[in-house]
Amino acid sequence: MDASFPRFAMVAGESSGDLLAGLLLDGLRQRWSGLSACGIGGPHMVRRGFEPWWPHDKLSVHGYGLDVFLRVGELLAIRSRLKTRLLRRKPDVFIGVDAPDFNLALEAGLRSQGVKTVHFVCPSIWAWRAERVEKIRRSADHVLCLFPFEPALLAQHGIAATFVGHPLAMVIPMAIDRAQARLQLGLAASDLVVAVLPGSRRSEIEHLAARFVQAAALLKRARPAIKFVIPAVASLRERIEQVLRNAGMAEQVLVVQGQSHTVLAACDLTLIASGTATLEAALFKRPMVIAYNMSWMSWRLMRSKQLQPWVGLPNILCGEFVVPELLQDAATPQALAHEALLWIEAIESRSVRIETLERRFAELHLSLQGDTSQLAAHAIEQVLEG
């Protein structure tokens, strides 16, 4: 590589981090066409010329349970080897994309040795684990934020940060073509459609899928005309179909591979696992019932560190319960079905509740818009220039 171009090191964990890092590389390459980038990443990054030393799914863990315990030795070994390799030939900037448990400690170690560091996606210190703010201050020269209120919050703690927009707010259009989405899925314009999104991790499927499917069975009994659609991750499709067979719902639910955005565009309502998908549903302006269930240990730890009364991103960003949340033991099939039926009644009567929700979600959508790749690349350029 031409020495006049910067050399970046990056670590992105899971598919969401890979997607964000890919967008970032687009902006960086527009500024420096001959840059080099290496570290831990996935297919979106590789397509943009990234050199992966380890695949991004090596960092994929969930919660505080057995999965993390069994993987911790492997993850610590990878981080140690990566740090040694990067210090052997220091990059101009290290960019940790999400994966804060892995990246912040790595950033702190590199920064102490004179490497400039950027952390992309502010950890949710405003929602839980506020103690992370000290770790961020030690680790990152600059933080790239997806939510507009985060830079001011970090500035209170002496941390430089830039709001770069949320890429989902640019990918998802303000006005949704529901008719076209239904045509793609073979659904009629007059159908009452409920999207079921029990999560994209195996642990989420194990904890939530059966509850969602049993709730769907109750809804089908109350409203026989309802059509259900599940967008399944390829690796989890077989497990989801087994859950449907066990509940006698295999013939009642359309399972499609991927296409979560098409499904959200087509639906009237979604039963959805807490996570980034809830923000996607909000940007599609869809009513939802948020649910989550995890191991007892993970639940206790999370609750002890929770700072706000909300868990779902739409509620956190709106600052109130605009959609219902059913968590842990409260996430029963009966409760899920009850909340869904309340939304269905509101949809059919076109009540004030629906109009208010759509207006709030449209305002949220506008507040999150920004050219993420260009804004992030500009902020990193400032870091390079000191």
Stockholm file with secondary structure:
# STOCKHOLM 1.0

chainA/1-386         MDASFPRFAMVAGESSGDLLAGLLLDGLRQRWSGLSACGIGGPHMVRRGFEPWWPHDKLSVHGYGLDVFLRVGELLAIRSRLKTRLLRRKPDVFIGVDAPDFNLALEAGLRSQGVKTVHFVCPSIWAWRAERVEKIRRSADHVLCLFPFEPALLAQHGIAATFVGHPLAMVIPMAIDRAQARLQLGLAASDLVVAVLPGSRRSEIEHLAARFVQAAALLKRARPAIKFVIPAVASLRERIEQVLRNAGMAEQVLVVQGQSHTVLAACDLTLIASGTATLEAALFKRPMVIAYNMSWMSWRLMRSKQLQPWVGLPNILCGEFVVPELLQDAATPQALAHEALLWIEAIESRSVRIETLERRFAELHLSLQGDTSQLAAHAIEQVLEG
#=GR chainA/1-386 SS CCTTSCEEEEEECHHHHHHHHHHHHHHHHHHCTTCEEEEEECHHHHTTTCEEEEEGGGGCCCTTSHHHHHHHHHHHHHHHHHHHHHHHSCCSEEEEESCHHHHHHHHHHHHTTTCEEEEESCCCTTTBCTTHHHHHHHHCSEEEESSTTHHHHHHTTTCCEEECCCHHHHHSCSSCCHHHHHHHHTCCTTCCEEEEECCSSHHHIIIIIHHHHHHHHHHHHHCTTCEEEEEECGGGHHHHHHHHHHTTCTTTEEEEESCHHHHHHHCSEEEEESSHHHHHHHHTTCCEEEEECCCHHHHHHHHHHBCSSCCSHHHHHHTSCSSCEEEGGGCCHHHHHHHHHHHHHHHHHTCHHHHHHHHHHHHHHHHHCCCHHHHHHHHHHHHHHC
#=GC SS_cons         CCTTSCEEEEEECHHHHHHHHHHHHHHHHHHCTTCEEEEEECHHHHTTTCEEEEEGGGGCCCTTSHHHHHHHHHHHHHHHHHHHHHHHSCCSEEEEESCHHHHHHHHHHHHTTTCEEEEESCCCTTTBCTTHHHHHHHHCSEEEESSTTHHHHHHTTTCCEEECCCHHHHHSCSSCCHHHHHHHHTCCTTCCEEEEECCSSHHHIIIIIHHHHHHHHHHHHHCTTCEEEEEECGGGHHHHHHHHHHTTCTTTEEEEESCHHHHHHHCSEEEEESSHHHHHHHHTTCCEEEEECCCHHHHHHHHHHBCSSCCSHHHHHHTSCSSCEEEGGGCCHHHHHHHHHHHHHHHHHTCHHHHHHHHHHHHHHHHHCCCHHHHHHHHHHHHHHC
//
